[in-house]
Amino acid sequence: MSARSRPSAADEPSVVAIVINPSKFDDPEATKAEVRDLVLSYGWGEPLWFETTKEDSGTAAAEEALTHSPDLVCAMGGDGTVRAVASVLRGGSVPYGILPSGTGNLLARNLGIPFNSLPDAVEIALKGQDHGIDVGLATFDDGVERVFMVMSGVGLDATIMDKTDDELKKKMGWGAYVVAGGANLFGGGFEATVTVGDESESSQKSLMVLACNCSSVVANIELAPGARVDDGQLDLVLLRPNVIAGWLGVAIDVAVGNRNGLASLRQWAGPDATFELDRPVLAELDGDPVGETQSGRFGVDPGALICRLPVPAKHHPGLRATKPTNDVVEDAPKADNGERVGADQG
């Protein structure tokens, strides 16, 4: 399926299909009206809307959206909606725009897409540059291969996400994760044996095993420094108890990114990784718990998702250097890293 990225005077207006999670908004209809006005102001046609439900986090909605042959598909919801739509667009030619609307907005943060300005996010989706980003793959004991965009793992991170109250997230934002983390920080660990590429590690006491497709996975902390969403690799991070400094040492190691000597954190990069645990532990995908597992495999589908990014995006830490495809608009709004986000074409 081909996709026209911009409207042309000689063609019918381009059409954007938007998968929206209405539960993320106090007034979904007012939000739709705002987005509609923005889309029409750029010369695009009436946006097509597809809502998620309790039974469908966005997969069926995205599949239905594609049947209308849109020029662009956008996700407007939390990280679960972003992942579900990405799983449908993976490997296709229709570009993906992200209109952040959740608490975490993890992928948007790593791509430099503003999560506090809906007009700027819409402009990026309609006028930004197309760039292929990697899609993470996770397979646990049930044998089902699942997609993730930012992170997937077992242990402490999954427990924190599972115990975080949804209503508290609406009131406190990232603070809700801190509350849940503090309550679960002293849980028991597990023995983990990991292999990254051809490198195997001996079994060691662990609190968390996390495959990262991006460097920043929670609260803007770079848990996997150097990880890039477009480098064709995953970064595996293993969190161990700090035998010298205890839990305070663990917190300090996470905050400063310490990876040396007796540090709590270890990190490896590679195209794939596996893990074996001594007992079943809760697993998660982009912050959504998916049940317990005792083993798993992580992989990556390089450049499998065409994503709309700010122009230019080359200085953002979540990406390798990207080459803008257009001239930068002088009055374009700024991305989170201070760069202009839009560009004209033709």
N, C-alpha and C positions, 0 to 999 in steps of 0.2 A: 504494500500500500504506500503510495507516495504521499508526501505532505508538502504543501506550499507554506513557507514560513512567513510570508508577508502578503497583504492584499495588494492587488494591482488594478489599475484603472481599466484594463482590458478584460479582467476576469470578474466573476462574482466575488463578493466579499469573502474573505477567509472566515472559517468558523472554528471556534474553540468549544470543546466539550469539557465541562467542569464536574468532577466527582466531588461532592460536598458531604461532609459529616455534619448534619444539622445539630447534633447534640453539643457541638463545640461553640454554639452561638446563642446568645440570649434572644436574639431576634433574627432568625435565619432569612426571613423574607426581606428584611431591611438590608441585610448584608448582600443578598443576591441583587437587589436593586442597585446598590452602590457599585458592585462589580459590573453589572450590565451597563451602567452609564459610562464607566471607565472603558470597557471594551468597545462600545459604540463610538466613543470619542476618538479612537485610533483608526476608525474606518473599517472595523471588523463587523461581521454580521451578528445577529442575535445569538448570544451564548446558549448552548444546550446544557441542561442541568440533569444530573443523575445522582440521586441520594443514596447514601449508605443506610443500612438498617442494623438492628441488633444481630440478625442472622448473617449479614454480609458486610464485612469491613471495607469493601470497596472493589473486590475482585469482579463480582458479577456486574456491578455498576460500570466498571471500566470496560468490560467485555461488551456490554450493551452500547457504550459510548462509541466504540470502534466500528460498530455496525453502521454508524451514520457517516463514516468516512470524514472525520474532522481533520483539520489542518494542525491542530494542537490539542493535547489533552492536559488538563490541570488537575491537581489534587488540592482540595481545600479542607483540611482537617488536621488531625494529629499525626504522630509518627506511624501509627498503625494504618491509617488511610494512605499515607505516602508510600508505605511498603506494599500495600495491596495493589495499588494502581501500577507501581513500578513492576510488579511481578507479571502483569498483563502486557505492559509495553516493552518489556525486556526482549531484545532481539529484533524489534520492529524498526520502522522508519519514521513513525510519528513522534515528534518532539514532545518532551515532558516539561510542563511548567509547574512550579511549586508555589502555592499561596499559603504560607505558614499560618496555622490557626490553633495549634495545640500548646501544651505546656513546655514540652521539650524542644520541638522544632529542630531535632538533631541534625538532619541532613541539610536543612536550610542554613543552619549556623556554619556548617563546614563548607558550604558552597558560597558563602558571602551573600546570601539572599536575605534581605531585610525581613525580620519577623515582627516588627512593630510598625510597619507602614504598608498597608494594603495597596495604596496607589503605586508605590515603588515596586512591590512584588508583581503586580499586574503588568507594569511596564516591562519588567524583565522578561516575564513570560511571553509577551507579545513581540518585543523588539530586541531581546537579548541574543547572544550568540549560542549556537548549538555546539555542544561538547559531549563526547562520549565518556561516560563514567562507568566504573566497575560495579557489578552486582555480586554481593556475597551470597554464598550457598551454604546451608547447614543441614546435616542429616544426623538424626539422633536414633535412639534404639528402635523407634517404630519404622525406620527405613524410608520415611517420607523426606524428600528433598524440599527444603523451604528457602525462600529468598529473604535476605536482610540487606539493608542499605548502609547501616552505620555500625552495628555491633551484634554479636550473638555469643552467648556463653552460658556457663553454669556457675552456681555458687552464690556469693554475696550479692552480686549485681541483680541476679534474678530474684532473690529473696526481697531485696529492697523494692524492686519494681512491683512485686506481688503484694507487698504489705503497704504500699503507698495508697492512701485514701483518695479516691477520685474527687470528692468534694473539697478535701484539703488542698489538692492540686489547684483547683479553681481559685481558692482564696489565697494560697501562699506561693503558688508557682514552684520554683526550684526548692523553696524551703520545705515543701512537703517531703521531698526525697531525703533531705537532711534529717528530718524527724524520723522517717522510716529507717534510715541508715544507722542512726544512733541507737535505735531500739533493737537492731539486728546485728550490730557490729561484733557482739561477743558470742555469736553462734559457733558451733563446732565446725572444724574444717574437715578435709578429706584428703586421702592420698591420690595423687594424680600423676599419670605417666603421659607425657606429650611427645609428639613427633611433628616437626615442622620441615616440610620438604624431605630431605634425606637425613636430617639431623634428629637423633633420638635423645631424649633426656631421661635420666633415672627417676624413679618414683620419688615424689617429695610431698610434704604436707602443704596443702593449698587451701586458700579461702575462695578463690575465684579463678576460672580459666575463661578468657575472653578473646574472641577473634574480632579485630577492629578493621573496618574498611575506611575509617577516618581517624584523625588524631584526637579530636575532642568528642567525647562520648557522653559526658554529663557535666552540667554546671560550668561549661567552658573550661574545664580542667583537661589538659592534654594528657590523657591517660596513655596514649600511644604516640609519643613524639616522633615526627617524621613520617607517620602514616599518611598516605595520599589516596584519594578516592578514584584516581585515574592512573595508577602505576602498575596495574595488573597483579598486585600482591595483596595479601592480608598481613596484618601484624598481630601475632599472638602474644597476649599479655597474661602472665601468671602472677597472682598475688599470694604471697606467703606470709605466715605470721612472722613478725620481727622478734627473734629470740633474744635480742639484746635490749631493745628499747620498748618492747611490748606494743600495745595498741597505739600509743602516742607515736612510736616510730613508724608504724604503718601509715598513720595519717600524714606524717611529715614526708615520708617517701612518696606518697601519692601526690601531695601538694607540690613538691619540688621536682618530681620526675626522676628521682634517684634510681638508677638501674645497676649500680656497682656493688661489688663486695657482698656484704651481708644485707643488702637492700631487700625490702619486702617485694619489690617488683622486678620481674624479668621479662624481657621482650625479644621476640624473634620475628623476622620477616620472611615470607615465602609464599608460593602459589597455593599451598594447601597445608592442612594440619589435621592431626587426629589426637584424641585423648581417650584414656581409659581411667576410670575411677574405681575406688574400692567399695563404693555404695552409690545408689541412685541419688541424684541431686537435681534440684529444680533448674530448668533451662529457660532461656528467653531469647526473643528475636526483637531487636530494636526496642527493648523495654517491655515487650508483651510476653508474659509467662506462657509456656507451651507444655507444661508437664515435666515429670522427672525423667532423667536418663542417666545411664552409667557409662555411656561411651558416645562418641560422635566424631564426625568429620566435617571440616570446613574447607570450602573451595571458593574460587572466584571466577566469574564470567567477565573477562576484560572488555571494557568499553561497550558493554551490551545495552546501555541505556542512554539515549540521546536526550540530554538535559539542557534546558535554557538557563544560561548563566549571565551574570552582569558583564558589561563590556567596559574596560578590560577586567579580566579576572586573574591575571597572571601573578599578582602579588599575594593572593589569598593563601594562607598556610595549608588549607585543605586540598589544594590542587597543585599539580605540576604547572610549569609555565604554559599558558594558553595563548594562542595568537588570535587577537580580535579579527573578525571577518569583515568589519565595517569601520568607517570613520566614527569617532566618538561624537555624540551630540553635545554641544557646548553647554546646554541648559539641562542636561540629563540629571536625574537625582543620583544620590550617592548610595553605594552599597555599604555594608557594615564596616568595611575596611577603608572607607573614605573615597573609593573610586566611583566614577560615574557609571550608571547601570544600563543605559540604553544607547542604541545606535540606529541611525537611519540606514536604510538600504534601498537604493533605486529611487 
